[in-house]
C-alpha cells in the first residue's frame, strides 16, 4: 500500500471542505495552546526574548520531514505523488518581507490573527479586517501586479532534489539544524533576560529533550532503512485518463493553476491557435521528453489535433495524466463554437445551453445571447367538456 492513496480532491468538494474545517480547527487549537493567540508572545520573537514561534514551527517542520523520510524509506509513501507548492523566487521574497513587516506591526500573521479573534482578542479581530482590506487592495491592483506575480517560476522543487541527497538524509539534517537552533535561541533568551533584568521564558527540558530524541531516532531509522533496503517500493503506474472538452473547459475556469495543459501539435499550429493557458511543445521534442521534467504538483493534460497517442515523455511522468478526447478539434467544436439550442428545449437542455454559452463567452470574449423564453402552448378544451371545480 502506497500513500497517498488518492488525491484529496477525489473525495468531492463537500468532503474536502469538511476535512479542511476539521484540520483547521485542530491546527488552530495547537496554535492557541502554544500561546499564539497573544500578540505579545508573537512579537517577542522579533526581539529575541521569546522564541516560541521558531520552536513550535521548526518542531512541526522537523517532525513532518522525519515522518516523510521514514515512510518513504520503508516504501510506504511515494514522495513524487505529494502536492508540493510551486516556487516563484522574486514574488515570494517580496511577499515574505511584506508579511514580516505586517507581522511586526500587528503582532499577528493571518493564521494567528484568526486564532486570536476566535479567542476573543480585539486586536486579533482588527488584524483580521486588515488582512481582508489588504486582500481587496491586492485585487484592485492585480492588473499591475500580474506580470510580477508569475515571474521567477521554478516549479515544485524539494530540498532533497536541490542538494542531490536522499530525502531521509535531508530530514536528519533538518533535525540537527533544529536542535542547534533551539540551543542557540535559548542561550540568546538567557543572555537577553540578564541584560534586561528580567526572566527567561519557562522551559520544559525533559519534555523537549525527550521529544527531540524520539524525532532524532526516527530520522536515523529512516536513513538506515533507506540504505539497507535494496529497492524502495515504487508507486503503481496509472494509465492515462481521458477528459472531454467541456469538462476540461470547466476545470480551467474553476482551477486554472491545477493543470499543466500542453499542446503537442507542431509549434506552428500551436502558436496560431491553442487552448488558453496551454504550453506549446519545443520544436525539437516531438516525443514530449520535456513533459517528464514537469513537477507532479498538477494534473497533466495533453492534446493534439484530434485523438492523441500519449508520447513517451508523458508516460514517464510521475503525476496524473489525462488526454483530451478529440484534441483541439473537439475543443473548438464543443467550447469555442456557439452552442445551438433546440427549437423547443426542455429545462435540462436550456440549462446545458446556458452553461455552454457561458463557457464559450469566457474563452472567446463574446457575450452569450439571452436564452429564449420557452412557451408551452395551451391546448383548447375538448368540445363538450365542462370545467369543474375552482381554485387558482
N, C-alpha and C positions, 0 to 999 in steps of 0.2 A: 504494500500500500504506500503510495507516494503522495505527500502533501505538496501543495494544496489539492484537495480532492476535486474542486471545480471552482470556476470564477465566482466571486461573491454575487455578481450581477445575475447569475443563473437562478438565484433564489427568488427573483422577482423584485419589483420596486417596493412593494409594501413590506415584504420581509426584510429587505435591505434597510429600509427606513427604521423599522422596529429594532433591528440589530444595532444600527447606528446610535439610536437613542439609548439603548441599554449600555453599550460600550462607553458612550459619552458620559452617562451618569456615573459609571464605575470610575472612569478617569477623573471626573470632577471630584468624586469622593476622596480619591487618593490625594489630589492636589490640596483639597481643603484640610485634610488631616496632616499634610506636610506643612501647613501654615501659609499656603499660597493664596489664601483669601484675605490677607492683610498686607497693605501696601508697604508698611514699614519693613516687613521681612524681605520683601522682594527688592526694594530699593537698596537695602543694606548690601546686596550682592555687588553693586557698583562701587561701594566704598570699602569693600573688603572685610567689613566687620562680621558679616554673617553670610556664609557661602552655601546655604542650604539649597539654593536654586541649582548651583553647579552639582552638588552632591546627589540630589534627587534625580535630576535629568541624566547625569552621567551614569548613575546606577542603573537607570532604565535602559540606556543605550548599551551598556556593557552586558547586562543580563540578556537582552534581546539578541545581541551579537553572538553570545556564547550558545544560547539555545539554537539559533540558526546553524551555527557551525557544528554543534554536536549532532543535530538531527540530519544535517546534510552528510556528515561523515559516516553516519550509520545507514545511509541510503534511504532514509525515511522522508526526506524533503528535497524537492527539486528547486534549487535557488533560481534557475532561469525562468521558472514559472511564476515567480513572485512579481507583483507590480512594484516597480521602483520609480519614484518621481523623477522626472527628467531635469536636467541641469541647464540653466541659462546663466552664464558666468556674470556678465555685466548687470543685468536686471536684478539678479539675486543679491549681488553685493550692495547695490543701491537700496534695494528693498530691506536688506538686513540692517543697514545703517539707519534708515528711516524708522524701522521697527524699534531698534535700540534707543533712538532718541525719544520716541514716544513712550517707551518703557520707563526711561529715567524720569520724564516729565510727569507721567500719570501714575507711575508706581505699579502698573499692571501691563501685561501683554493681553491680546484679545481673549485667550483662553482663561487666564487667571482673573480677568475682569468679569467674565461670566460667573466664575466661581464666587467672587466677592459679591456680585449682585445677588446671586442666589442665597448668599449668607446674610443678606440684609444690609450690606455696606453701601452707603450713599455714593462714596467716591467710585465704587465699582459700577454703579448704575450710570454715573456721569461718564466714566471711561467707555462704557458700552455704547452710549449715544455718540461719543466722539468717534468710535470705530465706524459706526454707521454713517456719520457725517463724512468721514474720510473716504468711505466707500462710494458715496454719492459724488464727491468731488472727483475721485478717480474715474468714475463712469462718465462724468461730463467731459473730462479731459482725455478720454480714451482715443479719439481720433488723432490727437497729437502724440500720444504715448505708444500707440500700437506698434510702430516700427521698432522702437527701442525694446518694448516688452518681449518681442520674439527674437531678439538678437542674441548672438553668442551661444546658440544651442549646441550642447554636447551629447544629447541623448541621455539614456539611462546608464550612468557609469557608476559601478560599485568600487569601493576602496580596494578590494582584493584584485579587481581587474586592472586598476591603475598601477598597483605595486607588483603585479605578477606573482602573487603568493596565494596559497590555498586559503579558503575562507576561514577554516578553524585556526590557522596561524594568525590571521589578522584579528580574529576575536580574542585570542590570547594576548596579542599586543594591546588591544583596546583595554583589557582588564589591567594589564601592567600600567598603562597610562593613567587609568582611573585611580589606581592605588597611589601612584606618585602624585597625582593632582590632589587627592584628598589629604595626603600627608603634608603637602606644601601649603594648602589653604588653611589647614588647622594651625600650622605654625604661624602663618600670617595673622590669623584671628587672635592668637595669644599675644603676639607682638603688638598688634594694634590696641588690644584691650589694655595692655600696660601703659602705652603711650597716652591713651585717652582716660586713664584712671577708671576703667570700667571692668566688666567681667566678660569673659569669652562665652560664646553660646554653649548651652548644655550639650554634652555628648554621651553616647552610649557605646563605649569602646568594645564591650563584649559582643553586643549585637552587631556592631559594624564589622568587627574583625571576623566574626563567625560567618556573616553573610558574604563578605568578600572571599573568605576561604572556600566556601561552597561554590561560589561562582568560578573562582580560580581553578578548583579541582575539576569542575565540569569542562572548563576551557582546555585544560591539559588532557582530559579524557578524549575530547573531540580531536585534538591534534594527534594523539596516539592512535586513535581508531582510524583516522584518515590515512596514517602511514602504514598501519598493519593490514587494513582491508585491501585486498588485491584490486577490486574494482567496485566502485560505488554504483548502486542501482541507478539506472537511467530512467527518466520519465517515459511513460508509454507514448508511443507515437500515435498521433491522431491524423486521420485522413482529412484533407481539406474539405471544408463545408461549402455549401452553396448559398448564395444570397441573391434575392431578386432585386430588381432596380428600385421598386417602390420602398422596400424595406431598407435598402441602402440609403436612399434619399432621406428617409425619416431619421435614421441613425446619424447621418451627417448633420442634420438640423439639431437633434437632441444632444449629441455628444461629439462635437467636431474634433476634440483633442483625444478621443478614444480610438481613433483609427489611423493606421498607416494606409493610405489609399495610393496605389501605384498603377500607372498606365503602362502596360507592357507592349503597346503598339510601337511602330517605328517612331523615333523622336519627332520627325516632321509632322506626322498626323497628330501626335500628342500636342505639339505646340500650336497647331492650327485650331484644335477644339478638343477639350477634355472635360471630365467631370470636375467641378470646382473643388479645389483643395488637393487634387491628385498630383503626384510627382511623376515626371517622365523618366523612363529608364535611360541610362547612358547609351550613347550611340554604339559604343564598342562592347556592350554587355547584353547580347541577345539572349543569353541563358539566365539573366537575372541574378548573377552571382552577388551583386551588391545587396540583395534582399537579406542574405544571411548575416549581414553586419548590422541590421536594424535592431535596436533594443526591443525585447519582447514585452514591453510595457503596454502595448496597444494591440488591437486586433489588426492583422494584416489583410487587406482586401486588394486583390489584383484583378485586372480585367484586360481583355484585348478588344479587337474589333467586333468579334462575335464570341461564340463559346471558346474557352481557352483551356489548353493543356498546361497544368501547373509546371513552371520551369524548375530546374534543379535547385536554384537558389532559394526558392520558397519552400521546397521540400526539406531543406536542411535548417530552416528557421525554427527556433525553439518555441515560438508562441503559437497562437491560434491563427489559422489561415482560412480565408473564405474567398471563393471565386464568384465574381458577378456573372450570373446566368444571362447569356445572350450578349455579354460585353457592352461596349459603348453604344452599339446599335439599339440594344434594349433600353438603355438609359435615355437615349434620345426619344424613343417611341413612347415609353411609359411615363417619363418625368418631364422632359423638356418640351414635348409637344402638348398643345392644349387638349385637355380631355374632352371627349364627346359625351353628351347627355342624351339618353333616350327621350323620345317624344313624350311618353307618359311614364316618368320614372317612379319607382317605388321609393319608400322612405330610405331604405338601405342604399339604393342606387344614388339617391340625392346626397346622402351623407358621404358616400365614397367619392362622388364627383367634387364635392366641396373640399375634401381633403386633398385630392389630386390637383385641384385648381390652386389651392394654397401652396403646395409644393412647387408646382410649375411656375407660379409667380415668384416664389422665393429664389429659384435657381435661374430664372430668366430676367427678373426685374420687372415683369409685366404685372398688371393688376387683373386678377380674375374677375370675370363678369359676375354680376349677382345672379344667384340661381333663380330660374323661373318659378313662378308660383304654380304649384300643381293643383289643378282644379278638377274635381271629380264631378261630372255631370249628374244631376239628379234625375232619376227615372220618373216618368209621369205615372201616376197611379193607374192601375188597370181599370178598364171601363166597368162600371157597376160596383166597384169597391167602395166601401164606406169607411171613413176614418173613425176609429173608435178611441175612446179614452182621451185624456188630456195630458197635461204636463208641459215641460219646457224643453 
